[in-house]
Amino acid sequence: MANLLGKSVAFISSVERGDKQPPSGFDDLVINAFGLEGTEKDDLRKAFSRARTSFEIRPTTEVGLDTASMLARRFNDLDELDIMRIREILDGKGE
């Protein structure tokens, strides 16, 4: 796997154990290297998403930056209902 992905065995092992977060774009690298499609591809993306504890975003507007900053500061104070409401908006269901 390490050779196929062009990464060291130590790096792959540390990601598998959870010692390192998968870097941005690593899911695409794995998906393309192994030709994953459909549910395999979706399941892998979900697994990578759940393995990450930090994310880099680059808002392009001032209101986007303010909103992202506010969400980051207050996220752990939100209850499950608030988080579900945000998810519905992001999924396009809150329109």
Rosetta constraint file for C-alpha pairs under 8 A:
AtomPair CA 1 CA 5 HARMONIC 6.17 0.50
AtomPair CA 2 CA 6 HARMONIC 5.88 0.50
AtomPair CA 2 CA 7 HARMONIC 4.97 0.50
AtomPair CA 2 CA 8 HARMONIC 5.57 0.50
AtomPair CA 2 CA 9 HARMONIC 5.35 0.50
AtomPair CA 2 CA 12 HARMONIC 6.41 0.50
AtomPair CA 3 CA 7 HARMONIC 6.32 0.50
AtomPair CA 3 CA 8 HARMONIC 7.40 0.50
AtomPair CA 4 CA 33 HARMONIC 6.73 0.50
AtomPair CA 5 CA 29 HARMONIC 6.86 0.50
AtomPair CA 5 CA 30 HARMONIC 6.89 0.50
AtomPair CA 5 CA 33 HARMONIC 6.64 0.50
AtomPair CA 7 CA 11 HARMONIC 6.59 0.50
AtomPair CA 7 CA 12 HARMONIC 6.89 0.50
AtomPair CA 8 CA 12 HARMONIC 6.40 0.50
AtomPair CA 9 CA 13 HARMONIC 6.03 0.50
AtomPair CA 10 CA 14 HARMONIC 6.14 0.50
AtomPair CA 11 CA 15 HARMONIC 6.33 0.50
AtomPair CA 12 CA 16 HARMONIC 6.15 0.50
AtomPair CA 13 CA 17 HARMONIC 6.12 0.50
AtomPair CA 14 CA 18 HARMONIC 6.08 0.50
AtomPair CA 14 CA 19 HARMONIC 4.99 0.50
AtomPair CA 14 CA 20 HARMONIC 5.53 0.50
AtomPair CA 15 CA 19 HARMONIC 5.95 0.50
AtomPair CA 15 CA 20 HARMONIC 4.87 0.50
AtomPair CA 15 CA 21 HARMONIC 5.96 0.50
AtomPair CA 15 CA 22 HARMONIC 5.95 0.50
AtomPair CA 18 CA 51 HARMONIC 7.46 0.50
AtomPair CA 21 CA 51 HARMONIC 6.47 0.50
AtomPair CA 21 CA 52 HARMONIC 5.63 0.50
AtomPair CA 21 CA 53 HARMONIC 7.60 0.50
AtomPair CA 22 CA 26 HARMONIC 6.11 0.50
AtomPair CA 22 CA 27 HARMONIC 7.73 0.50
AtomPair CA 22 CA 48 HARMONIC 6.90 0.50
AtomPair CA 22 CA 51 HARMONIC 7.31 0.50
AtomPair CA 22 CA 52 HARMONIC 6.84 0.50
AtomPair CA 25 CA 29 HARMONIC 6.47 0.50
AtomPair CA 26 CA 30 HARMONIC 6.33 0.50
AtomPair CA 27 CA 31 HARMONIC 6.07 0.50
AtomPair CA 27 CA 44 HARMONIC 7.19 0.50
AtomPair CA 27 CA 45 HARMONIC 6.31 0.50
AtomPair CA 27 CA 48 HARMONIC 6.55 0.50
AtomPair CA 28 CA 32 HARMONIC 5.98 0.50
AtomPair CA 29 CA 33 HARMONIC 5.97 0.50
AtomPair CA 30 CA 34 HARMONIC 6.10 0.50
AtomPair CA 31 CA 35 HARMONIC 5.67 0.50
AtomPair CA 31 CA 36 HARMONIC 5.02 0.50
AtomPair CA 31 CA 37 HARMONIC 7.70 0.50
AtomPair CA 31 CA 41 HARMONIC 6.39 0.50
AtomPair CA 31 CA 44 HARMONIC 7.90 0.50
AtomPair CA 32 CA 36 HARMONIC 6.69 0.50
AtomPair CA 36 CA 40 HARMONIC 5.96 0.50
AtomPair CA 36 CA 41 HARMONIC 5.19 0.50
AtomPair CA 37 CA 41 HARMONIC 4.86 0.50
AtomPair CA 37 CA 42 HARMONIC 7.76 0.50
AtomPair CA 38 CA 42 HARMONIC 6.32 0.50
AtomPair CA 39 CA 43 HARMONIC 5.80 0.50
AtomPair CA 40 CA 44 HARMONIC 6.12 0.50
AtomPair CA 41 CA 45 HARMONIC 6.27 0.50
AtomPair CA 42 CA 46 HARMONIC 6.28 0.50
AtomPair CA 43 CA 47 HARMONIC 6.19 0.50
AtomPair CA 44 CA 48 HARMONIC 6.16 0.50
AtomPair CA 45 CA 49 HARMONIC 6.05 0.50
AtomPair CA 46 CA 50 HARMONIC 6.17 0.50
AtomPair CA 47 CA 51 HARMONIC 6.21 0.50
AtomPair CA 48 CA 52 HARMONIC 6.53 0.50
AtomPair CA 58 CA 65 HARMONIC 7.72 0.50
AtomPair CA 59 CA 64 HARMONIC 5.22 0.50
AtomPair CA 59 CA 65 HARMONIC 5.15 0.50
AtomPair CA 59 CA 68 HARMONIC 7.63 0.50
AtomPair CA 60 CA 64 HARMONIC 6.63 0.50
AtomPair CA 60 CA 65 HARMONIC 7.32 0.50
AtomPair CA 61 CA 65 HARMONIC 6.23 0.50
AtomPair CA 62 CA 66 HARMONIC 6.12 0.50
AtomPair CA 63 CA 67 HARMONIC 6.00 0.50
AtomPair CA 64 CA 68 HARMONIC 6.05 0.50
AtomPair CA 65 CA 69 HARMONIC 6.04 0.50
AtomPair CA 66 CA 70 HARMONIC 6.07 0.50
AtomPair CA 67 CA 71 HARMONIC 6.11 0.50
AtomPair CA 68 CA 72 HARMONIC 6.15 0.50
AtomPair CA 69 CA 73 HARMONIC 6.19 0.50
AtomPair CA 70 CA 74 HARMONIC 6.10 0.50
AtomPair CA 71 CA 75 HARMONIC 5.38 0.50
AtomPair CA 74 CA 78 HARMONIC 6.79 0.50
AtomPair CA 78 CA 82 HARMONIC 5.88 0.50
AtomPair CA 78 CA 83 HARMONIC 6.47 0.50
AtomPair CA 79 CA 83 HARMONIC 6.40 0.50
AtomPair CA 80 CA 84 HARMONIC 6.09 0.50
AtomPair CA 81 CA 85 HARMONIC 6.22 0.50
AtomPair CA 82 CA 86 HARMONIC 6.35 0.50
AtomPair CA 83 CA 87 HARMONIC 6.20 0.50
AtomPair CA 84 CA 88 HARMONIC 6.15 0.50
AtomPair CA 85 CA 89 HARMONIC 6.39 0.50
AtomPair CA 85 CA 94 HARMONIC 7.39 0.50
AtomPair CA 86 CA 90 HARMONIC 6.25 0.50
AtomPair CA 87 CA 91 HARMONIC 5.92 0.50
AtomPair CA 88 CA 92 HARMONIC 6.14 0.50
AtomPair CA 88 CA 93 HARMONIC 4.91 0.50
AtomPair CA 88 CA 94 HARMONIC 5.10 0.50
AtomPair CA 89 CA 93 HARMONIC 5.62 0.50
AtomPair CA 89 CA 94 HARMONIC 4.27 0.50
AtomPair CA 89 CA 95 HARMONIC 6.76 0.50
AtomPair CA 90 CA 94 HARMONIC 7.70 0.50
